[in-house]
Amino acid sequence: MYKLKLSPGKTLWLKDQAMILNYPEDATSLSFGCLTIVTTEMEVEEERQRLISDKCHLENQLQKTHHFEAIGNLAEGIAHDLNQKILGIEKSIAATIESLGNDYHGDTAAFQDYQNLKTAEQQIKDIKHISSQLLTFAGKGIYNYYETDLNEIMVYTLQEFRLLMPEVELTTQWQDNLWKVSADRAMIGRALLNICRHAAQSEPETRALDIESRNITLSPRFVEPYGRDPGDYVLVHVTNRTAVLDEKDADQVLKPFHSTDKGLGMASAFGIVKKHNGIMTVSSDAEKRSIFSVYLPVINS
């Protein structure tokens, strides 16, 4: 089978068939060859393979979506139960501290009890923060949406990022006249900061990130697996130049506590983007770079 490129957009498929006839009587052989144009048949087969591939991709994305929805529902239930228990513990601690009054200063044992209670009070605050992250991952919580320029959000986010990880080399490329999105600025800033931190930690030896914003129009075929509407979006790419994620790693990244040191950072980022009716993907390209992408729908799109 031969595929010939005649011109841009024009392809010719040829099927090569041959047959050899042997004549023992006079020790001779005859060879017969035939070239048949099978362009139509091959184009049909290519379209069939493409549809199969699209179907598999769609089924895979739908499975991931249902998987995250199930985890989100579980996280929400755990967070609400946790908050109820925390409320009771907080009241008990506050009542115990109040019962100590101000007479514990001269009593070593009472003072130690007071210190232990204050430590427990701080630990309760830490647990409440984890509960808040669980609700964020589940797409719950209070959001205040405003018309937002993501370029401005990224500039402020990277200022904070540089304080946290000054050793990381950053290259930025912001699109002029970036379309506006409707976003909770604090929440989407937190999501983008978590993505940058995770992307930088993907390759601890050579830390360099390329960050880009872009206007983009997404097709029905692209958005269908994510349950979103086609149309105009703003894209933010965070790319680690030296780290590569295989398909298994990319699937694990967005799960809560996918490793012991990552916690809920990427999972909460996923929940925030989802709450904004956006799309978040993690992938690697042919140049062996890890790419974290956030798509947010444009206002009035």
N, C-alpha and C positions, 0 to 999 in steps of 0.2 A: 504494500500500500504506500502510495506516495502523496505527499501534500505539497502542492506548488503554490507559491505566492506570486500571482500574476501582477498585482498592483495593490496599493493600500485598500483594504476592505474587500479585495477580490481573491478568492482561493479556489483552486481546482484540485479535486481528489481523483487519483488514478489507481485502478486496481490492476496489478500485473499478474497475468496467468501464463504458464508455460507448460508444454508437453513435449516429451521426447519419444519417438518411435524408433525401435531398433529392428534391423533386418539382418538376421544371422546368415542368410544365404550368401550375401555379398559383403558381410561385415560393415554395413553402413548404418548410419543413424540420421534421422531427420528431427530437427527441433522446430516447434511451432510456438509462437508467442502472440499474446493479445493484450492490449491495453484498453481497459473499459473505464469510461468516466462515471464515477459513482459519487459525485459531489452532493447530489440531493440526499442520497442515503446516509452519507457521513454527517451532513448538517443535521439531519433528523436525529442521528445517534448522539451527536454532541449536545443537542438541546435536551435529549432524554437524560444524559448524564448530568447536565447542569441542573435539571429539575430534581433529580435524585439527591444531588449535593445540597441544593437549597432546602429540600425537605428535611434532610438529616440535620442541617444547621438550625432550621426552625425548631425541630423537635428538641434539639439539644438546648437551645436558648429557652424554650418554654419550660423544660424540666428545671433549668437553673432558676427561672423566675418563680415557679411554684415552690421550689426548694427554699428560696430566700423568703417567700411569703410565709411558709410554714415556720421557719426559724424566727421570723419577725413576730408572728403571733405568739410563739412560745416565749420570746424575750419580753413581750409586752405583759403577758400573764405573770411571769416571774417578777418583773419590775413592780407591778401593782401589789403583789403579795409581799414583796420585800418592803415596799413603802409602808404598808400597814403594820408590819412587824417593827419597822424602824420607829414609827410614830409612838408605839407603846413603850419601846425602850427609851426613847428620848424623854418621854414624860416621867418615867421611873428615875432616870438619871437626874433630871431637873429637880424632882421632888426630894431625892436623897441629898443633893447639894444644898437645897434650901433648908433641909432639916439640920444640916451641920452648922448653919448660921455662920457667925464670924468667930466662934470660940475654938476653932481647930488650930489656930496659930500656935498656941502653947502646948498643944497635945500632939506628940509625934505620930501616934497611931492614927489620930483623926486627920492630921495633915496628909499622911500617906494615902488615906482613903480618899481625901479630896483630890489629890494628884492623880490617883487611879481613875477617878470618875471623870476628870477633865480629859485624860488620855482616851477613855472610852468615848467621850463626847466627840473628840476629834476623829476617831475611827468611824463613828457613826456618820460624820460628814463625808468621809471618804467613800463609805458604802452608798450614801445618797448620790454621790457623783457617778458611781458605777451604775446605779439604778437609772439615773438620768441618761447615761450613754446607751443603756439598753432600750429606753423609750425612743431615743433618737434613731437608733438602728431600726426599730420597728416602725419608724415614720410617724411617731406621735410627738407630743410636745407642742409648745406654743410658738408659732411662726408669725413674724410681722413682715409682710411683703411690700417692697417698694421698687419703683423703676430704678434699675441698677446698671452701671457700666462695669462689666467684669474686669476691664483693664485696671480701673481704680482699685477694685477689691484685691486683685493680684499684686499690685504695687504695695499696698499696706500689708498683705499677707507675707510677701517676701522680705519686708523690713523685719517682721517678727521672726521669720525663718532664719535670717542672717544672724540674729541674736542667739538663736538656739543652736545653729550649726554653721558657725562662721567659716569652717574649713571647706565647705562645699562650694565649688565653682559654679556660678550661674550664668547662663546665656539666655537672654529674653528677646522675644520678637512679638510686639503687639501690633495688631491690625488697626490701622486708622479707621475712624468712623465705625467702630464696632457697634453692632446692633445692641439695643437695650433689652434686658431681661427683667422679669419680675422675680425678686429674690429677697430672702431674709439675709441681710448683709453679714450679720454676725455668724449665722449658721453656715452660709456658703463659704465664708472666710475660714471657718474652722475646718470644713470639709477639705478645702484646697490646701490648708496647712498640713493636715494629716496625710494627704496624698503626697505632698512634697517630701515630708519627713520619711514616709515609707519608701518612696522612690530612691531617696538618697541612701537609705540603709540597705537597699538591695545589693549594693556592691561597696562594702566598707573600705576597700583599699584605694579605689579610684572614684572619688565622689565628684561627679560633674553632671549637672542637670541642664537640659534645654527646655525652656518653657515658652509656649506659643499660644496666642489667641487668634481666632479666625472666624469669620462669618462663613456659614456653610448651609446648604440646602440638602436635607435628608430625604431619600426616596422612600416610597412605601415598602419596598423590598428590604431596606436597611432597618426600618423601625419596627416592622411587624413582629419580630421575635421578642421585642421589649414591651409590646403593648402601648406604643406611643403613636402620636399622629405625625404624618410626614409634614415637611415644610421647613421654614427657616429656623436655624438654631445658631447659638454661639458655642464654639468648640474651644476648650482649653486642653492643650497637650502638655503633659509633664513627661519628659523622656530622659531615662538614664542611658548614657551613651555606651556604657561598658557592661551592663548587666543584662542577662537574657533569662526570660522565664519560659519554661516549657508549658504545655497546655495544662498539665496537672497543677503546677504551681499557680498559674493564672486563675484557675478555678478556686484554689484554696485561699488566695489573698483576701477576698472579700468576706470570708467567714469570720465570725467572732472568735477570738483567741485561737487563730489558726496556728500560731506558735506561741510559746510561753512568754515571749518578750514583746509581742505586738499588741495584745489586748484588743480593745474595741475600736482602735483608731480608724482602720480602713472600713470596718463594718459600719461604724457610725457615719463615715463619709458617704458610703453607699446609701444609707437610710436618708441622709439629708438630700442627696441628689434625687433620689426617688420621690421624696416629698415635694420637690420642685418640678415634678413631671419630666425629669431629665433622664439621661442615660449615662451610665458609667461603665467603662470597659477597661480591661487590662489585657495586654497582648505583647507579642514580640514581633519584630519585623525581620526582613532578610538581612539587615545589617547587624543583627544580634543586639538590638536595643530593646529595653523594656519601656513600653509606652502606656501611660495612664491617661485615659481620655474622659473628659466630662462634656456632655452636650446638654445645654439648657435651652428650652424653647424661647423664641423671641416674643416680645409683647405684641399682641394682635396678630400673631402668626396663624 
